Amino acid sequence: MGALKQVIVVRKDLGMGTGKIAAQVGHACVLGAENVRKSKREWYDQWERLGQEKVVVKVSSLSELDKIKKHAISLSLPWSEVTDAGHTQIEPGTVTCISIGPAPEDLVDKVTKDLKLL
């Protein structure tokens, strides 16, 4: 098995501050890793051994995020969605970001390679 990575895709249309984005990305990393630890243990173990590569990219809308999520699902990639509790900057139930993987890099890249870094 080759390299594995996790990609976090963040919505930039919500006007979240830097700290809020950092918290949302943290949630996505943990949710995604736990999902893969339970469902694809061999991927999780290798990802953990190789340094837990993470990349954070951005999209400009919920519809763009949904398109990315659907592409990941079509390739049977593990994904997790972060929905905000609404205690601070945004409304409760707002989808802020998704994680894809950790999964084989070549598969993740099919979904995220054209997205810009955050």
PyMOL commands that set and color helices and strands:
alter all, ss='L'
color gray80, all
select helices_A, chain A and resi 18-39+41-49+62-74+105-112
alter helices_A, ss='H'
color red, helices_A
select strands_A, chain A and resi 4-11+54-59+79-83+95-104+116-117
alter strands_A, ss='S'
color yellow, strands_A
deselect
rebuild
show_as cartoon
